[in-house]
Amino acid sequence: MLKRRNKWRIIGSWFLLPPERCLRRLAATRYGGHAKVLPGSLCFKRESRKPTMCAMSSIVVNARSLTKRYGQIEAVRGIDFAISAGECYGFLGVNGAGKTSTMKMIYCRIARTSGDLSVLGMDAARDASRIKQRLGVVAQENALDPELDVIENLLLYASFFGITGKAARRKAEELLELVAISGKERALVRELSGGMKRRLVIARALVNDPDILVLDEPTTGLDPQARLLVWEKLTRLLDGGLTLLLTTHYMEEAARLCNRVAVIDEGKILAEGSPEQLIAQFAARDVLEIVDAEGRLPADIHLNGLVVRRERHGDTHYLYNSDNRILLHRLAELGFDPPRHVARQATLEDVFLNMTGRELAE
Amino acid sequence: MNPVTALFAPNSWRVFRRNLLAWQKYAWSSVAINIVEPFAYFLALGFGLGAYFSLTGYGSLVQYMAPGFLGLTALNAATFDAAWGCYERRVFNGVYESMVTAPVDPLEIASGEYLWQAFRSALYGTLFLIVISGFGLVHSWWALLCPVMLAIAGIAFAIPALFVSFLVKTQEHLFYYFSFVATPMVMIGGVFFPLDKFPHWLLAIAWLTPLYHAVKVFRALVMGTVSWNTGLEVLWVLAAIGVFAFIPVSSIKSKLAN
């Protein structure tokens, strides 16, 4: 039922969208809903932050100079972003970067200090209750009721949206199947594994057929297998046309799920774009990591323009370049044959570390 | 929405139902804890201590204490869970946290808790009523109205306890409320002995507590001495609910609303 409804939502919304977005939506549906953004399909030019190609009606979350202050601490320092229907938008940042505060403002848990924030066309401060009616929230803490069993958790939560009786039970069973915890209806929450708890929270967030699913660090603390399963479920939801908004400090997660990523640090958005664009913009395509304790690496910073950017951390040099093979060849020509090196593609991690500083913030 | 009308909101009853579902899983132990302890005190004081004297003008101690203990049971049942239980649900178990991500108003959460404490008071108080009627200490059919008054009193007791649970920094600080407010309220509430030998200032303080009025109502219902004054006592408790309910609103909202 969920699938069919969302399918209609996709098709229905095509009429409202300019062809550019239709193509993108089609691409997203066809290629697994992530990381396949067509060139030039960015909704917002980063410089202007004004809608360019999107129809206004498809923007579901819109923030302008949004700030949040707790006493003296400025958690969010004037950020702008706009999220369109059907996309997966990610906030990427370390702990304390302001991700959770931003999410809490979006799902109307905390009030903004200043700026504008509209969710589904409604003001986050004034229409909190109406917004909550149409959001699915997976908060950072699971907040499942430990005194209730699995099905009771879902039914209680559904009842707050006015979904009761047989309809609620049907919905609950359908969702348990979706997140692969069928057969555990009568288990107490504390008997579930970490991954199951997370999936149950995702199921709970879907009881009201939300227009946007907001996930604050959906896979933090999960083992790799459990993480894969959560990703799989989220990808499926994305394919179904649901708008996803998530925070993460896993680059892989952002690259895998998100159409667009905002790198956030110390309450500010440092960069925004598709994972590929960010990599292209802030790191080169390839990275050559060279361990060079003796300082034999040629000092010419750019190596005749082959290296876009160069960083050093301890004895390890990071050479951002467009093609590792050419660079290695060039280094060999210069008489430097790196004994220990890693030639790899640039990842979001490189982008992130480049922008926030290679040292961990904490 | 105001905290009194919230008592009638559908979501408040859903919060109530959540507590009922959780309680069902350990109902028997909860009943035992809430009945056995007051009953032990009642037997020891009423039949043990009471065997040595009777209260001038009031008859036997055990007869005097029987309706008083209805008030005590209601107070214990509502106070402990509204303070300790609500603190746990709010801080440790994230129960309220998940409710406010759904469209549940913080005041509906509070109201649901008040309704739940009303149920606990009514249930445990009624069980106690059955016990004392077994001892032949209930003298009127008016006693059938006790559950209603127990529920009303339960709400009146729950409001300050819930307020305290929203104020304290750690769960241990709840004992300040138990020791400095709840227990003294019992001592001056007319539960164990008549208050006519109290100094006026102490009587004035007693008059300000809902327990004092609730116990008067229970006494009238159990003894069959119902009069218009009894109605006024009920009105006092209802009015107290109406006034008390507004006091914790801002601190509930500051913790749970955006």
Chai-1 contact restraints between the chains, C-beta under 6 A:
chainA,res_idxA,chainB,res_idxB,connection_type,confidence,min_distance_angstrom,max_distance_angstrom,comment,restraint_id
A,C108,B,N258,contact,1.0,0.0,6.0,A-B,restraint_1
A,R109,B,N258,contact,1.0,0.0,6.0,A-B,restraint_2
A,I110,B,N258,contact,1.0,0.0,6.0,A-B,restraint_3
A,A111,B,N258,contact,1.0,0.0,6.0,A-B,restraint_4
A,A128,B,N258,contact,1.0,0.0,6.0,A-B,restraint_5
A,S129,B,P103,contact,1.0,0.0,6.0,A-B,restraint_6
A,K132,B,P103,contact,1.0,0.0,6.0,A-B,restraint_7
A,Q133,B,P103,contact,1.0,0.0,6.0,A-B,restraint_8
A,V137,B,T101,contact,1.0,0.0,6.0,A-B,restraint_9
A,E141,B,G94,contact,1.0,0.0,6.0,A-B,restraint_10
A,A143,B,G94,contact,1.0,0.0,6.0,A-B,restraint_11
A,A143,B,E97,contact,1.0,0.0,6.0,A-B,restraint_12
A,A143,B,S98,contact,1.0,0.0,6.0,A-B,restraint_13
A,D145,B,V95,contact,1.0,0.0,6.0,A-B,restraint_14
A,P146,B,N93,contact,1.0,0.0,6.0,A-B,restraint_15
A,E147,B,A22,contact,1.0,0.0,6.0,A-B,restraint_16
A,L148,B,L21,contact,1.0,0.0,6.0,A-B,restraint_17
A,E152,B,L21,contact,1.0,0.0,6.0,A-B,restraint_18
A,L156,B,R18,contact,1.0,0.0,6.0,A-B,restraint_19
A,Y157,B,A102,contact,1.0,0.0,6.0,A-B,restraint_20
A,S159,B,R14,contact,1.0,0.0,6.0,A-B,restraint_21
A,F160,B,A102,contact,1.0,0.0,6.0,A-B,restraint_22
A,F160,B,V104,contact,1.0,0.0,6.0,A-B,restraint_23
